[in-house]
Amino acid sequence: MTAMVLNAIHRIGRGLPVYGDWRYGEIIMAYTPLMHLALAPLGLLGADPVSVLRRVNLCLICLCGLGVVRLAFVALRTRDPLRWSLAALSGLLFFTAWTPLGFAMQFRPDPLLLALALATIWVLWRTPERIKTIAALSVLCFLAKQPGLAVGAACALYLRRMGSEAAARVSGVDHRVRPPGGDSARAVEAISWPRSGGVRADT
């Protein structure tokens, strides 16, 4: 594994195709190239990509652990089942998906994918209206490693579900805020969208 990744990094540094010449069946590496593209300049500067990536992976694992704990505490203060499921998903990814503690000191892209996936979940939790940011992070997840493709699919499902619930709340608010008894003095002043994705009606 280490030799294959180092070979890809050196090929990028020399300007060679990272996957070889497919016309002749030269498929040298089966991983998507984000990590290799990031490490190739370090090799040109004389740094050891193996030691650098191991230190970076350890830092990423620590940040991911803090992020999962933070998301869990925030989830305790909400009753939204979608946000509960996002917090549960982040914990599942951290503790079971790629056994990140085992990969922390290895020469692998898994901690990078885990960090990008949790960053995507955090943005989806905090600001689901930032579609372009979520889409960009989903693309980076795929470029980090092929299983990252599932992150984009999961985000699309969550966004669709959030949109359906928001539309349902709007319909319910419009029905509930009608002034009883035809009293026109009690008019609806505003219906606004908070950052959390819910709907607030001020009457």
TORGUGU-934924 format. One record per residue (C-alpha): residue number from 1; residue in one letter; x, y, z. Coordinates in Angstrom, 1 decimal. Each point is the difference from the previous one (the first is absolute). Layout:
! residues N
SITE    n  res       x       y       z
SITE  NUM    A       X       Y       Z
...
! end
This chain:
! residues 203
SITE    n  res       x       y       z
SITE    1    M     0.0     0.0     0.0
SITE    2    T     2.7     2.5     1.0
SITE    3    A     2.1    -0.8    -3.1
SITE    4    M    -3.0     0.5    -2.3
SITE    5    V    -0.9     3.4     1.5
SITE    6    L     3.6     1.2    -0.1
SITE    7    N     0.2    -1.1    -3.6
SITE    8    A    -3.1     2.1    -0.8
SITE    9    I     1.4     3.0     1.8
SITE   10    H     3.3    -0.2    -1.9
SITE   11    R    -1.8    -0.4    -3.3
SITE   12    I    -2.0     3.2     0.7
SITE   13    G     3.2     1.8     1.0
SITE   14    R     1.6    -1.0    -3.4
SITE   15    G    -3.1     1.0    -1.9
SITE   16    L    -0.9    -3.5    -1.0
SITE   17    P    -3.6    -1.3    -0.1
SITE   18    V    -0.9    -1.2     3.5
SITE   19    Y    -1.9    -3.0    -1.4
SITE   20    G     2.4    -0.8    -2.8
SITE   21    D    -1.1    -0.5    -3.6
SITE   22    W    -3.3    -1.7     0.0
SITE   23    R     0.3    -0.9    -3.7
SITE   24    Y     2.7    -2.5     1.0
SITE   25    G    -1.6    -1.3     3.1
SITE   26    E     2.2     2.0     2.4
SITE   27    I    -2.2     0.5     3.0
SITE   28    I     2.5     0.7     2.7
SITE   29    M    -2.2     1.3     2.8
SITE   30    A    -3.7    -0.6     0.6
SITE   31    Y    -0.6     2.9     2.5
SITE   32    T    -1.3     3.4    -0.8
SITE   33    P     2.9     2.5     0.0
SITE   34    L    -0.7     2.8     2.5
SITE   35    M     2.4    -1.1     2.6
SITE   36    H     2.7    -0.7    -2.5
SITE   37    L    -0.4     3.4    -1.7
SITE   38    A     0.3     1.7     3.4
SITE   39    L     3.2    -1.9     0.9
SITE   40    A     1.8     0.3    -3.3
SITE   41    P     1.3     3.6     0.6
SITE   42    L     1.4    -1.2     3.3
SITE   43    G     2.1    -2.6    -1.8
SITE   44    L     1.3     2.6    -2.3
SITE   45    L     1.1     2.1     2.9
SITE   46    G     1.9    -2.9     1.6
SITE   47    A    -2.4    -0.8     2.7
SITE   48    D    -0.9    -3.7     0.8
SITE   49    P    -3.6    -0.5    -1.0
SITE   50    V    -0.4    -3.0     2.2
SITE   51    S     1.0     1.7     3.3
SITE   52    V    -2.0     3.1    -1.0
SITE   53    L    -3.2    -1.9    -0.8
SITE   54    R     0.2    -2.0     3.2
SITE   55    R     0.2     3.2     2.1
SITE   56    V    -2.8     1.6    -2.0
SITE   57    N    -2.1    -3.2     0.4
SITE   58    L     0.5     0.1     3.8
SITE   59    C    -1.1     3.6     0.1
SITE   60    L    -3.0    -0.7    -2.2
SITE   61    I    -1.1    -2.9     2.3
SITE   62    C     0.2     2.3     3.1
SITE   63    L    -2.0     2.7    -1.8
SITE   64    C    -2.6    -2.5    -1.1
SITE   65    G    -0.4    -1.4     3.5
SITE   66    L    -0.6     3.5     1.4
SITE   67    G    -2.5     0.7    -2.8
SITE   68    V    -2.0    -3.1     0.8
SITE   69    V    -0.1     0.8     3.7
SITE   70    R    -1.0     3.6    -0.8
SITE   71    L    -2.8    -1.2    -2.3
SITE   72    A    -1.3    -2.4     2.6
SITE   73    F    -0.3     2.7     2.6
SITE   74    V    -1.8     2.3    -2.4
SITE   75    A    -2.4    -2.8    -1.0
SITE   76    L    -1.0    -0.4     3.7
SITE   77    R    -1.6     3.5    -0.2
SITE   78    T    -2.1    -0.6    -3.1
SITE   79    R    -3.1    -2.1    -0.6
SITE   80    D     0.4    -0.1    -3.8
SITE   81    P     0.3    -3.7    -1.0
SITE   82    L     1.9     0.9    -3.1
SITE   83    R     2.7     1.7     2.0
SITE   84    W     0.1    -2.9     2.5
SITE   85    S     0.6    -2.3    -2.9
SITE   86    L     2.8     2.2    -1.3
SITE   87    A     1.7    -0.1     3.4
SITE   88    A    -0.5    -3.8     0.1
SITE   89    L     1.5    -0.3    -3.5
SITE   90    S     3.1     2.0     1.0
SITE   91    G     0.6    -2.3     2.9
SITE   92    L    -0.5    -3.1    -2.1
SITE   93    L     2.5     1.3    -2.6
SITE   94    F     2.6     0.8     2.7
SITE   95    F    -0.3    -3.2     2.1
SITE   96    T    -0.8    -2.7    -2.5
SITE   97    A     0.3     1.0    -3.7
SITE   98    W     3.8    -0.1    -0.5
SITE   99    T     1.3    -0.7     3.5
SITE  100    P     1.8     3.4    -0.1
SITE  101    L     2.1    -0.6     3.0
SITE  102    G     1.7    -2.9    -1.8
SITE  103    F     0.5     2.1    -3.1
SITE  104    A     1.3     3.1     1.9
SITE  105    M     3.6    -0.8    -0.4
SITE  106    Q    -0.2    -1.8    -3.3
SITE  107    F     0.8     1.3    -3.5
SITE  108    R    -3.7     0.0    -1.1
SITE  109    P    -2.6     2.6    -1.2
SITE  110    D    -2.7    -1.3     2.4
SITE  111    P     0.4     2.7     2.7
SITE  112    L    -0.2     2.7    -2.7
SITE  113    L    -3.2    -1.5    -1.3
SITE  114    L    -1.4    -0.2     3.6
SITE  115    A     0.9     3.6     0.7
SITE  116    L    -1.7     1.2    -3.2
SITE  117    A    -3.1    -2.1     0.6
SITE  118    L    -0.4     1.4     3.5
SITE  119    A     0.6     3.5    -1.3
SITE  120    T    -2.8    -0.5    -2.5
SITE  121    I    -2.3    -1.3     2.8
SITE  122    W     0.8     3.0     2.1
SITE  123    V    -0.8     2.5    -2.8
SITE  124    L    -3.2    -1.9    -0.8
SITE  125    W    -1.0     0.2     3.7
SITE  126    R     0.8     3.7     0.5
SITE  127    T    -0.8     1.6    -3.4
SITE  128    P    -1.9    -2.4    -2.3
SITE  129    E    -0.8     2.9    -2.3
SITE  130    R     3.7     0.1    -1.1
SITE  131    I    -0.5    -2.4    -2.8
SITE  132    K     3.2     0.9    -1.9
SITE  133    T     2.2    -0.5     3.0
SITE  134    I    -1.6    -3.4     0.8
SITE  135    A     0.4    -1.0    -3.7
SITE  136    A     3.7     1.0    -0.1
SITE  137    L     0.7    -1.9     3.2
SITE  138    S    -1.8    -3.1    -1.4
SITE  139    V     2.2     0.2    -3.1
SITE  140    L     3.1     0.2     2.1
SITE  141    C    -1.2    -3.1     2.0
SITE  142    F    -0.1    -1.9    -3.2
SITE  143    L     3.4     1.3    -1.1
SITE  144    A     1.4    -1.1     3.3
SITE  145    K    -1.2    -3.6    -0.4
SITE  146    Q    -2.6    -1.8    -2.0
SITE  147    P    -2.4    -0.7     2.9
SITE  148    G    -0.4     3.8     0.3
SITE  149    L    -2.5    -0.2    -2.8
SITE  150    A    -2.5    -1.2     2.6
SITE  151    V     0.3     3.4     1.8
SITE  152    G    -1.4     1.9    -2.9
SITE  153    A    -2.9    -2.4    -0.3
SITE  154    A    -0.8     0.2     3.7
SITE  155    C     0.1     3.8    -0.1
SITE  156    A    -2.4     0.0    -2.9
SITE  157    L    -2.5    -2.2     1.9
SITE  158    Y     0.3     2.1     3.2
SITE  159    L    -0.5     3.3    -1.9
SITE  160    R    -3.0    -1.4    -1.7
SITE  161    R    -1.5    -1.1     3.3
SITE  162    M     0.8     3.3     1.6
SITE  163    G    -1.7     1.8    -2.8
SITE  164    S    -3.1    -2.1     0.3
SITE  165    E    -0.3     0.6     3.7
SITE  166    A     0.6     3.7    -0.4
SITE  167    A    -2.8     0.2    -2.7
SITE  168    A    -2.3    -2.0     2.3
SITE  169    R     0.7     2.4     2.9
SITE  170    V    -0.7     3.0    -2.2
SITE  171    S    -3.4    -1.5    -1.1
SITE  172    G    -0.8    -0.7     3.7
SITE  173    V     0.9     3.5     1.1
SITE  174    D    -2.1     1.6    -2.8
SITE  175    H    -2.9    -2.0     1.2
SITE  176    R     0.4     0.6     3.7
SITE  177    V     0.6     3.8     0.0
SITE  178    R    -3.3     0.9    -1.6
SITE  179    P    -1.7     2.5     2.4
SITE  180    P    -2.9    -1.7     1.9
SITE  181    G    -3.5     1.4    -0.5
SITE  182    G     1.0     2.1    -3.0
SITE  183    D     1.9     2.5     2.2
SITE  184    S     2.0     1.8    -2.7
SITE  185    A     1.9     2.0     2.7
SITE  186    R     2.1    -3.1     0.7
SITE  187    A     2.1    -0.3    -3.1
SITE  188    V     3.0    -2.1    -0.6
SITE  189    E     3.1     2.2     0.2
SITE  190    A     2.7    -2.3    -1.2
SITE  191    I     1.1    -3.5    -0.8
SITE  192    S     3.8    -0.3     0.1
SITE  193    W     2.5    -2.8    -0.6
SITE  194    P     2.5    -0.4     2.9
SITE  195    R     3.4    -1.5    -0.6
SITE  196    S    -1.0    -3.3     1.6
SITE  197    G    -2.3    -0.7    -2.9
SITE  198    G    -3.3     0.2     1.8
SITE  199    V    -2.8     2.5    -0.4
SITE  200    R    -1.0     2.8     2.4
SITE  201    A    -3.3     1.8    -0.2
SITE  202    D    -0.4     3.4     1.8
SITE  203    T    -3.6     1.0     0.4
! end
